[in-house]
Each structure stands twice: as structure tokens, then as C-alpha cells.
Amino acid sequence: MVRAYFIIDDGSLPRDICTPLPVISVKASTCKANKVDGVGAKLGLFGRRVGAPQILWASKGMALPLASKCYAQAQPATDRAMRERIRERLAEYREEAHERIGSAVAMTKSKFAGANTLTSTMCQLAINEDNKTGFAGFMDRSIAFIRHVAPGQYADELRDGANKMKQEVMGNWIASEVFSDSDFKVKLDEALDKIIKRKVEDFEFEYVEGKDMNATTNNTVNIINSEISNTVLQIIQSGRDAISKETAQKLEQLVNSDEVKGLPEQTRLEVLDQVSDLIKELKGPTDTGKVHRGLKRLAGFIKSVASNSVAEAVAQIAVAYATAKGLIG
């Protein structure tokens, strides 16, 4: 049986728990001269009141005056590199998500301004939906990346990235005075918190929507979704006209909706295939007649497999596109 002492870094823990307690095993090496040997060392704490084991992070050269003996396990360099890699990628995703949200909100404001209803309740609700959709998309991309590079790990990085994104989203729209009613700000704040909680929990529980799909189908869905997201981003960042950008974003929202995600495997794949073809056509060079026909065909297909409300939403996208392009009067 090995005996170990509690390590208190700043005196914040009760002094009466500094009694040596038996532990089953201790990894790695003994700290020399009561100092941490190495950068980012991880120190094990053992005891009744703190729990076993707990973790205390310390920096190189940190003095441990209350520990006559301690045990340290250095954080692997590969782990530090992976955490940094994940943080960098999530920062990139945040930037891209802000661009998507900004474009979506600009389109929404332009649409309502044209109808002289820029300060209306409907406009505020639409802007909140733009923000929630973009935020959820950021989290989905982040989760997919972390699961790919390190399955079942780094939930803290996901949570931190989501909270940073939320702070930036709220800060951007408060600064731009987009909220004419503070109630909408409160609702958006609560909605983003709910998205973070649900998606982080799903990540920690390793729950994936559509997990009942076979591996091949699930992989195909992920690939098509990724292609759609990347192409929509290219359209938004390009010089394409406003209606093409708006149509592309609405189609992306469609494939990410709960109703489409809940369709049977092959039916969902058919919807994704049709949307993917439309998105590619919108990227250009564009045959406007082909896009319009594709939208009507998609609306008809969805009507046969999903709710009328979803089919009607796609039909409205088709009408808006055809009207903007002069295909109908």
C-alpha cells in the first residue's frame, strides 16, 4: 500500500484534510523538491472530502509547500496538441458561422424593410431564428469534427467553444441594436443556452440522431450534408444575387430540420440528393428554369413523404425564387 499527501496549491482546501491517506496506486514520478517537474503537469488528489481521484492543474516550478511528497503525471504532448487543434478548428467554425448568420439576418432585414415592417414582431422573430439556426449549425459542425478526430473526448472544448460563440452572437446583435424589444434578446439568450445544453449532453452521452441508420447510409448522409454546407457557404461568400443566397440557405435549413432528419433512411437520402443538386445549380452557372423545376419537384416529393407544412414551405421557396427571377408575374 502506497501513502500519499494532499496537495494544496493556494490554501483554498481545508487544512484538516492534509492527513496522509492510503491509495491503491500512484502513476508517474515523484515531484522533486516539492515542485512540479514539467509543463502542464497533472497532480492526483486523494481523500474522503475531495474525492478520489481529483485533478489539480499546475505550471512548471509551482511550489507545493504543504506536500512533503507528491506524485505527478505529465499531460501527454499529443493531448495538448489535440486540444489546441480542436480549439483552432472551432474558432474557424465560429467565424464561418458568423458570416452565415450575418448574411441570413441581412436578407431577413432587407425582406422586411421592403415591406415596411423592419421593426415588426415578425422581423424580430425571423432574426432570432436566423441566429438559432446558424448557432446550431456551428455546434453540429464542431461535434462532427471532434467525434472524427477524438471520439468520446473533449466535451470541455465543445462547451467552451459554444459559450464563446454565444457571447459573440449576443454581443454582435446587442451592439447593432437589432433588438427593438429586450424580450427578444432574452428569448434568444435562453434559446442558445438550451441548444448548448442539449447538444453537449448528446455529445457526452454519445447520442447521435439517426444512429439507427446503418453505417453506410449514415456516412453517406454526413458526406452529403457536409457538401451542402460547404457549397452554401461558398454561395454566401460569392457575388451571387440575393435570391440565390436566400434560397440556398433555406434549403440547408430544410435538410437540417427535425422533420427531414426523422424520415426513413432512403427517403431522407432522396431529399438530400435533390437539395444537393439544387445547391450545386445555384452556385452557378445557373439555369433558373432548372432550379425552379427542381424546387417544385422537391416540394411535390416532400408532400408525399412528410407534412404539408414542410411541403408548403418548399413551395413558397419556389414561388419566391421564380418571382425574383421573373419566371412568374
N, C-alpha and C positions, 0 to 999 in steps of 0.2 A: 504494500500500500504506500502510495506517494503522498506526501503532505505539501500543501501549498498555502500561500498567504494571500489575503485580499490586496488589491492594488487600488489605491485611491489617487486620482490624478489631481484633484483640486480641493479635496476635503469635503466634497458635497455629500458623500455617503456617510451614514452614521459610524462613529468611531468604534462602537461596541461590536461591530461585525468583523473586526480585523483579527479575530482569533483564527489560528490555523485550523483548517478543516481537512479531513481526508478526501481525496478524489480518486477516481478509478484510474484515470490515465492522463498524462500531460504530453502534448506534442511539441516537437522542435526543441530549441536550445534555451539554456538559462541566460537571463539578461546579465550582462557584466556590469559591475559597479552600480547596480540599481538604475541603469539607464537602458533605454530601448536601443537595440542593436539593429539598425536598418530603417529604411524609409517606409512609412505606412505599415508598421508592424501591427499585428492584431493580438491583443492580450486577453487571455481567458480569465474570467472571474468566476469563482465557485463559492457557493454558500447558501444558507437557508433563506435569507431575506432577499437576496438579489436574484436567486435562481441559478440553475446550472445547465449549460454554460451561458454566460452573458458576454458581450463583446465591448471592449473599450478601444477606440482608435487612438493611436498616439503617433507623434512625429519623432524623427531621429533626434537622439540626445535628450529626450524628455526625462527629467529626473523623477524617480519614484521613491521619495524619502520614507514612506511608510511600509515599503515592502523590502524585507531583508532577502527575499528570494522570490523570483517570478519566472514565468515561462512565456515565451513569445513564439508566435508562428507568423512568419513574414507573409504578407499578401502576395500571391504569385504575380509576377510581372505580366503574365498573359491575361490575368483578371483585370489588372489596371488598364491594360491596353484595350481590352474589350469594352470596359465601361466608357473609356474615352471615345472609342469608335462609335458606340451607341449614342452617346451624348451629341457627337458631331452630326450623325445622321439625323437625329431627331430635331436638331437645330435647323438643318436644311429643310426638313419636312415642315417645320413651323413657318419658315419664310415662304415656301410654296403655298402653304395653306392660307397665309395672309393675302397672297396675291389672288387666290381663288375667291376668298371672302370679299376682298375689295372690289373685284370685278363683278361679283354677284350683287353686292349692295349698290354699286354704281348703276347697274342695269335696272335694279328694282326702283331706285330713286328716279331714274330717267323715265321709267314707265309711269310712275305715279305723278311725276311733275307734269308729264304730258297731259294727264287727266285732271290737273289742278288739285291733286289730293296728296301732295307730298307730306303734309303734316297729319294725315288721317291715321286712324287706328289701324286700318288695313295695311298701310305702308309700314308702320312700326312693327306689326306682327310679321310681315314679309321679311323685313330686315333681320328680325330675331331668328327667323327660320334659316335665312342665308348664313348667319353666324353659327347656328347649331349644326347645320349640315356640313359646313366647312370644318368645324371643330371635330365632329365625329369622324370625318374623313381623315383628319390628321391622326387621330388616335388609332384608327383602323390600320393605316399605313405603318405607324410606329409599332403596333403589336405584331403585324405581319413580319416586319424586319427583325424584331427581337426574337420572335419564335424561330425564324430561319437561322439566325447566327448563334443563338444560345437558348434552345427550348427550355421553358420552365424556370428561367432565371431573370434577374434584373428588373423585378417589378418596381423597385425604388426609382430606377432611371425612367421608367414609363410614367410613374406618378409625378415625378419632378418635372418631366417634360410637359406633361399635361397641365400642371399648375402654372408653369411659365407661360404656356400658350393661352391659358385662361386670363392671366393677368394682362397679357399683351392685347388680347381681344377686347377686354373690358376697357383698358386704358385707351385704346385707339378710338373706340366709339364714344367714350365719355369726352375725350379731348375734342373730337369733331362735332360735339353737341348734336349727335344724330338722334338722341333720345329727347323728344319734346315732353315726355311723361316719364317721371322717375320710376313708375310702376313697371314699365317695360324693361328698364335696367335691372330691377330686382328680379324679374321673371327670367331674364337671360342669365343672370348670375346663378340663380337656382338651377336652371336647366343645364348649364355647363357643369356644375357640381354633380348633378345627377348622372350625367354622361361619364364623368371621370370615375365616380364610384362604381357604376355598373361595369364599365369596360375593364377597370383594374381588377375588380373581383373576378370577372370572367377569365382574365389573363391568369390570375393566381390559381383559380380552380381548373385551369386548362380547358375551359369550356369554349367550344367553337360552334357558332351557328352553322347548321348544315353538316355537322360532324357525322350524321348517319349516312351521308353520301359515301360511295366507295372512293378509295384513294385516287383513282384515275380521274373520276369526274370532279372531285374536289380540286385537284391540281389544275384541271382544265379551267374551272371556274375562276380560280385565283389568277391564272395567266391572262384570261380574257379581261377580267376586272382591272388588272394592272395595266394592260394595254389601253383600255378605255380611259383610265385616269391619266395616263401619260399623254395620250393624244388630246384629251380635253385641255390639259394644261398648256400644251403647245398651241392650241387654237386660241386660248385666252391670251397668251403672250404674243400672239401674232397680230398682223394687221387686218384680220378678218372682220367683217361687219358685225354690228351688234346683235342682229338676229341669229347669226350663225353661232356666236358665242353663247347667247342665251339658250338656244336650242340644245347645244352640246351639253351645257350644264344641267339642264332639265332632264336630259336622257341619262346622264350619270346619276342624278338623284333617283331616277326611276329604278335602275338596276341595284341600287343600294337600299331600296325601300324594303320594309319588313314583308310586304305582300309578295314581292318578287322573290325574296330570299326563301319564303315559305313554300314556293311552288315545287312540284316534283322535279327530280333531277333533270330529266330530258327536256321538260317544259321550260325550266329555268335556263338551260343551255340554249334553247331556241331563242328566247328573249335576248340573251346576251349576244348571240350571234347577229341577230337583226340590229341591235343597238350598235354593236361594233362596226358593222358595215355602214350604218348611217354616220357614225362619228368620223370614220375614215373619209367618207364623201364630203362631209362638212369641212374637213381640214383643207380640202381643195387639191386640184381644181374641181369646182363643184358644178354638178348638173342639178340645178334647182328642181327641175321636174322629177328627177330620180329621188331626191331627198323627200319631196312631198309625197310621192307614191309610197316610198318606204315607210314614212310616218303613218300614213293611212293603213298600210298593211299591218304595221305593228299594232296599231290601235285595234284593228279587227281581230288579230290573233289574241291579244290580251283580253279582249271582251269574251272570247270563247274559253279562257282558262282562269281568269281572275275576276275581280269585282268590276261592276260597271263604272264605279267612281274612278278607278285607275285607268280604265279604257277611255273614259271621258277626258281625263287629264291629258292623255296622249293625243286624243283627237283635237283638243284645244291647242296643243303644241303645233300640230299640223296646220291648223287654221291660221295661227299667228304667223307661222313661217311663210305660208302661201300668200297671206295678205301683205306681209312686208316685202315679199319678192314680186308682188304684182301678178301672181298667178290667179288670184280671185279678187273680185271687186269688193 
